[in-house]
Amino acid sequence: METIKVIVAGPRGKMGSEALNMIQREQHLSLAACIDRENDGINVKDIHGLPDLDALIYTDAEACLNEVEADVLIDLTTPDNGYIHTKLALNNGVRPVVGTTGFTQEQLQELTSLAEEKQLGTVIAPNFAIGAVLMMQFSKWAAKHFPDVEIIEKHHDQKLDAPSGTAVKTAELIKEVRNPHHQGHKDEKETLPGARGADEEGMRIHSMRLPGLVAHQEVVFGGLGETLTIKHDSIHRESFMSGVKLAVEKAVELDTLVYGLEHLLD
C-alpha cells in the first residue's frame, strides 16, 4: 500500500492526539502537518505530550491545506471548525475524514455536492468505533420487531452537542423501519419539562453528560413481557482509531461523500 499523507486538525485534543499515535504506529500513514489554534510554525515533535513526529503546525487552516501536499485531512475538532475545514480540504484537493458531529442536514447536503463536484472521497462518521457502528445496525434490525424504543446516550461533560451524533444516526436508522407513533400513556404529562427526553417521531432520546464518561449508548426496546437492550461502551478513545484508519484508507478510493462508517464495512 502506498503511503497516505495525512493532515490532522486538533492535534492537542484527546481524539486528535490519539490520531497522531495511530499514524505513528501505521507504516503506510505519514503525518504531513497539523492544524491547531496555537503553536504556529512549531514542529509536532517539539510539543510536550505529542508523539515524536516531524511535521509543522499551522494556525491558518487555509494556508495549511493550500501549501502542504497531503492526501487526507483527519478532522476531530468541533462542528463549526469541522464544517469549515471540510470545505477548505475539498477545495484544495484533500479528502476529509471527519469525526465531528453536529452537522446540519443542509451542511451535509452542501458537502456531498462539493465532494461529488470535486470527485474526492469524504467520510463523515458520527462514531468511528466499529462496535458502535454494529450497535446501530443491530438496533435497526431489532426495531423491525420492537417498534417501542428509547435511546440513552452518555458522554463526557465537555461534549458540545446533545443528543450525540451517534444517537441521531441510530434514530435515523430506526426510522427507516419503524412507523412513527406515540410511546407511553396518551395522557402522559411532564411535570418537569424535558423529563421524557427529546421526541423523534415518538422515540425518546436521553442525553447524559458527566465527568468520567467517554462515549456510551443504550438502545432499549420494549415488548409484551420482555425488553431488549443493545449497548455499546467506549472506555478509551483508542477505540475510535480502527475506524479512523479504515476511513482514511477508504477515502483515497472514493469519489463521493459517505456518511456513516457502516457503509465502509464488508
C-alpha positions, 0 to 999 in steps of 0.5 A, spaced: 500 500 500 502 506 498 503 511 503 497 516 505 499 523 507 495 525 512 493 532 515 490 532 522 486 538 525 486 538 533 492 535 534 492 537 542 485 534 543 484 527 546 481 524 539 486 528 535 492 526 539 490 519 539 490 520 531 497 522 531 499 515 535 495 511 530 499 514 524 505 513 528 504 506 529 501 505 521 507 504 516 503 506 510 500 513 514 505 519 514 503 525 518 504 531 513 502 537 518 497 539 523 492 544 524 491 547 531 489 554 534 496 555 537 503 553 536 504 556 529 510 554 525 512 549 531 514 542 529 509 536 532 515 533 535 517 539 539 510 539 543 510 536 550 505 530 550 505 529 542 508 523 539 515 524 536 513 526 529 516 531 524 511 535 521 509 543 522 503 546 525 499 551 522 494 556 525 491 558 518 487 552 516 487 555 509 494 556 508 495 549 511 491 545 506 493 550 500 501 549 501 502 542 504 501 536 499 497 531 503 492 526 501 487 526 507 485 531 512 483 527 519 478 532 522 476 531 530 475 538 532 468 541 533 462 542 528 463 549 526 471 548 525 469 541 522 464 544 517 469 549 515 475 545 514 471 540 510 470 545 505 477 548 505 480 540 504 475 539 498 477 545 495 484 544 495 484 537 493 484 533 500 479 528 502 476 529 509 475 524 514 471 527 519 469 525 526 465 531 528 458 531 529 453 536 529 452 537 522 446 540 519 442 536 514 443 542 509 451 542 511 451 535 509 447 536 503 452 542 501 458 537 502 456 531 498 455 536 492 462 539 493 465 532 494 461 529 488 463 536 484 470 535 486 470 527 485 474 526 492 472 521 497 469 524 504 467 520 510 463 523 515 462 518 521 458 520 527 462 514 531 468 511 528 468 505 533 466 499 529 462 496 535 458 502 535 457 502 528 454 494 529 450 497 535 446 501 530 445 496 525 443 491 530 438 496 533 435 497 526 434 490 525 431 489 532 426 495 531 423 491 525 420 487 531 420 492 537 417 498 534 417 501 542 424 504 543 428 509 547 435 511 546 440 513 552 446 516 550 452 518 555 458 522 554 463 526 557 461 533 560 465 537 555 461 534 549 458 540 545 452 537 542 446 533 545 443 528 543 450 525 540 451 524 533 451 517 534 444 517 537 441 521 531 444 516 526 441 510 530 434 514 530 435 515 523 436 508 522 430 506 526 426 510 522 427 507 516 423 501 519 419 503 524 412 507 523 412 513 527 407 513 533 406 515 540 410 511 546 407 511 553 400 513 556 396 518 551 395 522 557 402 522 559 404 529 562 411 532 564 411 535 570 418 537 569 419 539 562 424 535 558 423 529 563 421 524 557 427 526 553 427 529 546 421 526 541 423 523 534 417 521 531 415 518 538 422 515 540 425 518 546 432 520 546 436 521 553 442 525 553 447 524 559 453 528 560 458 527 566 465 527 568 468 520 567 464 518 561 467 517 554 462 515 549 456 510 551 449 508 548 443 504 550 438 502 545 432 499 549 426 496 546 420 494 549 415 488 548 409 484 551 413 481 557 420 482 555 425 488 553 431 488 549 437 492 550 443 493 545 449 497 548 455 499 546 461 502 551 467 506 549 472 506 555 478 509 551 478 513 545 483 508 542 477 505 540 475 510 535 482 509 531 480 502 527 475 506 524 479 512 523 484 508 519 479 504 515 476 511 513 482 514 511 484 508 507 477 508 504 477 515 502 483 515 497 478 510 493 472 514 493 469 519 489 463 521 493 461 523 500 459 517 505 456 518 511 456 513 516 462 508 517 457 502 516 457 503 509 465 502 509 464 495 512 464 488 508 
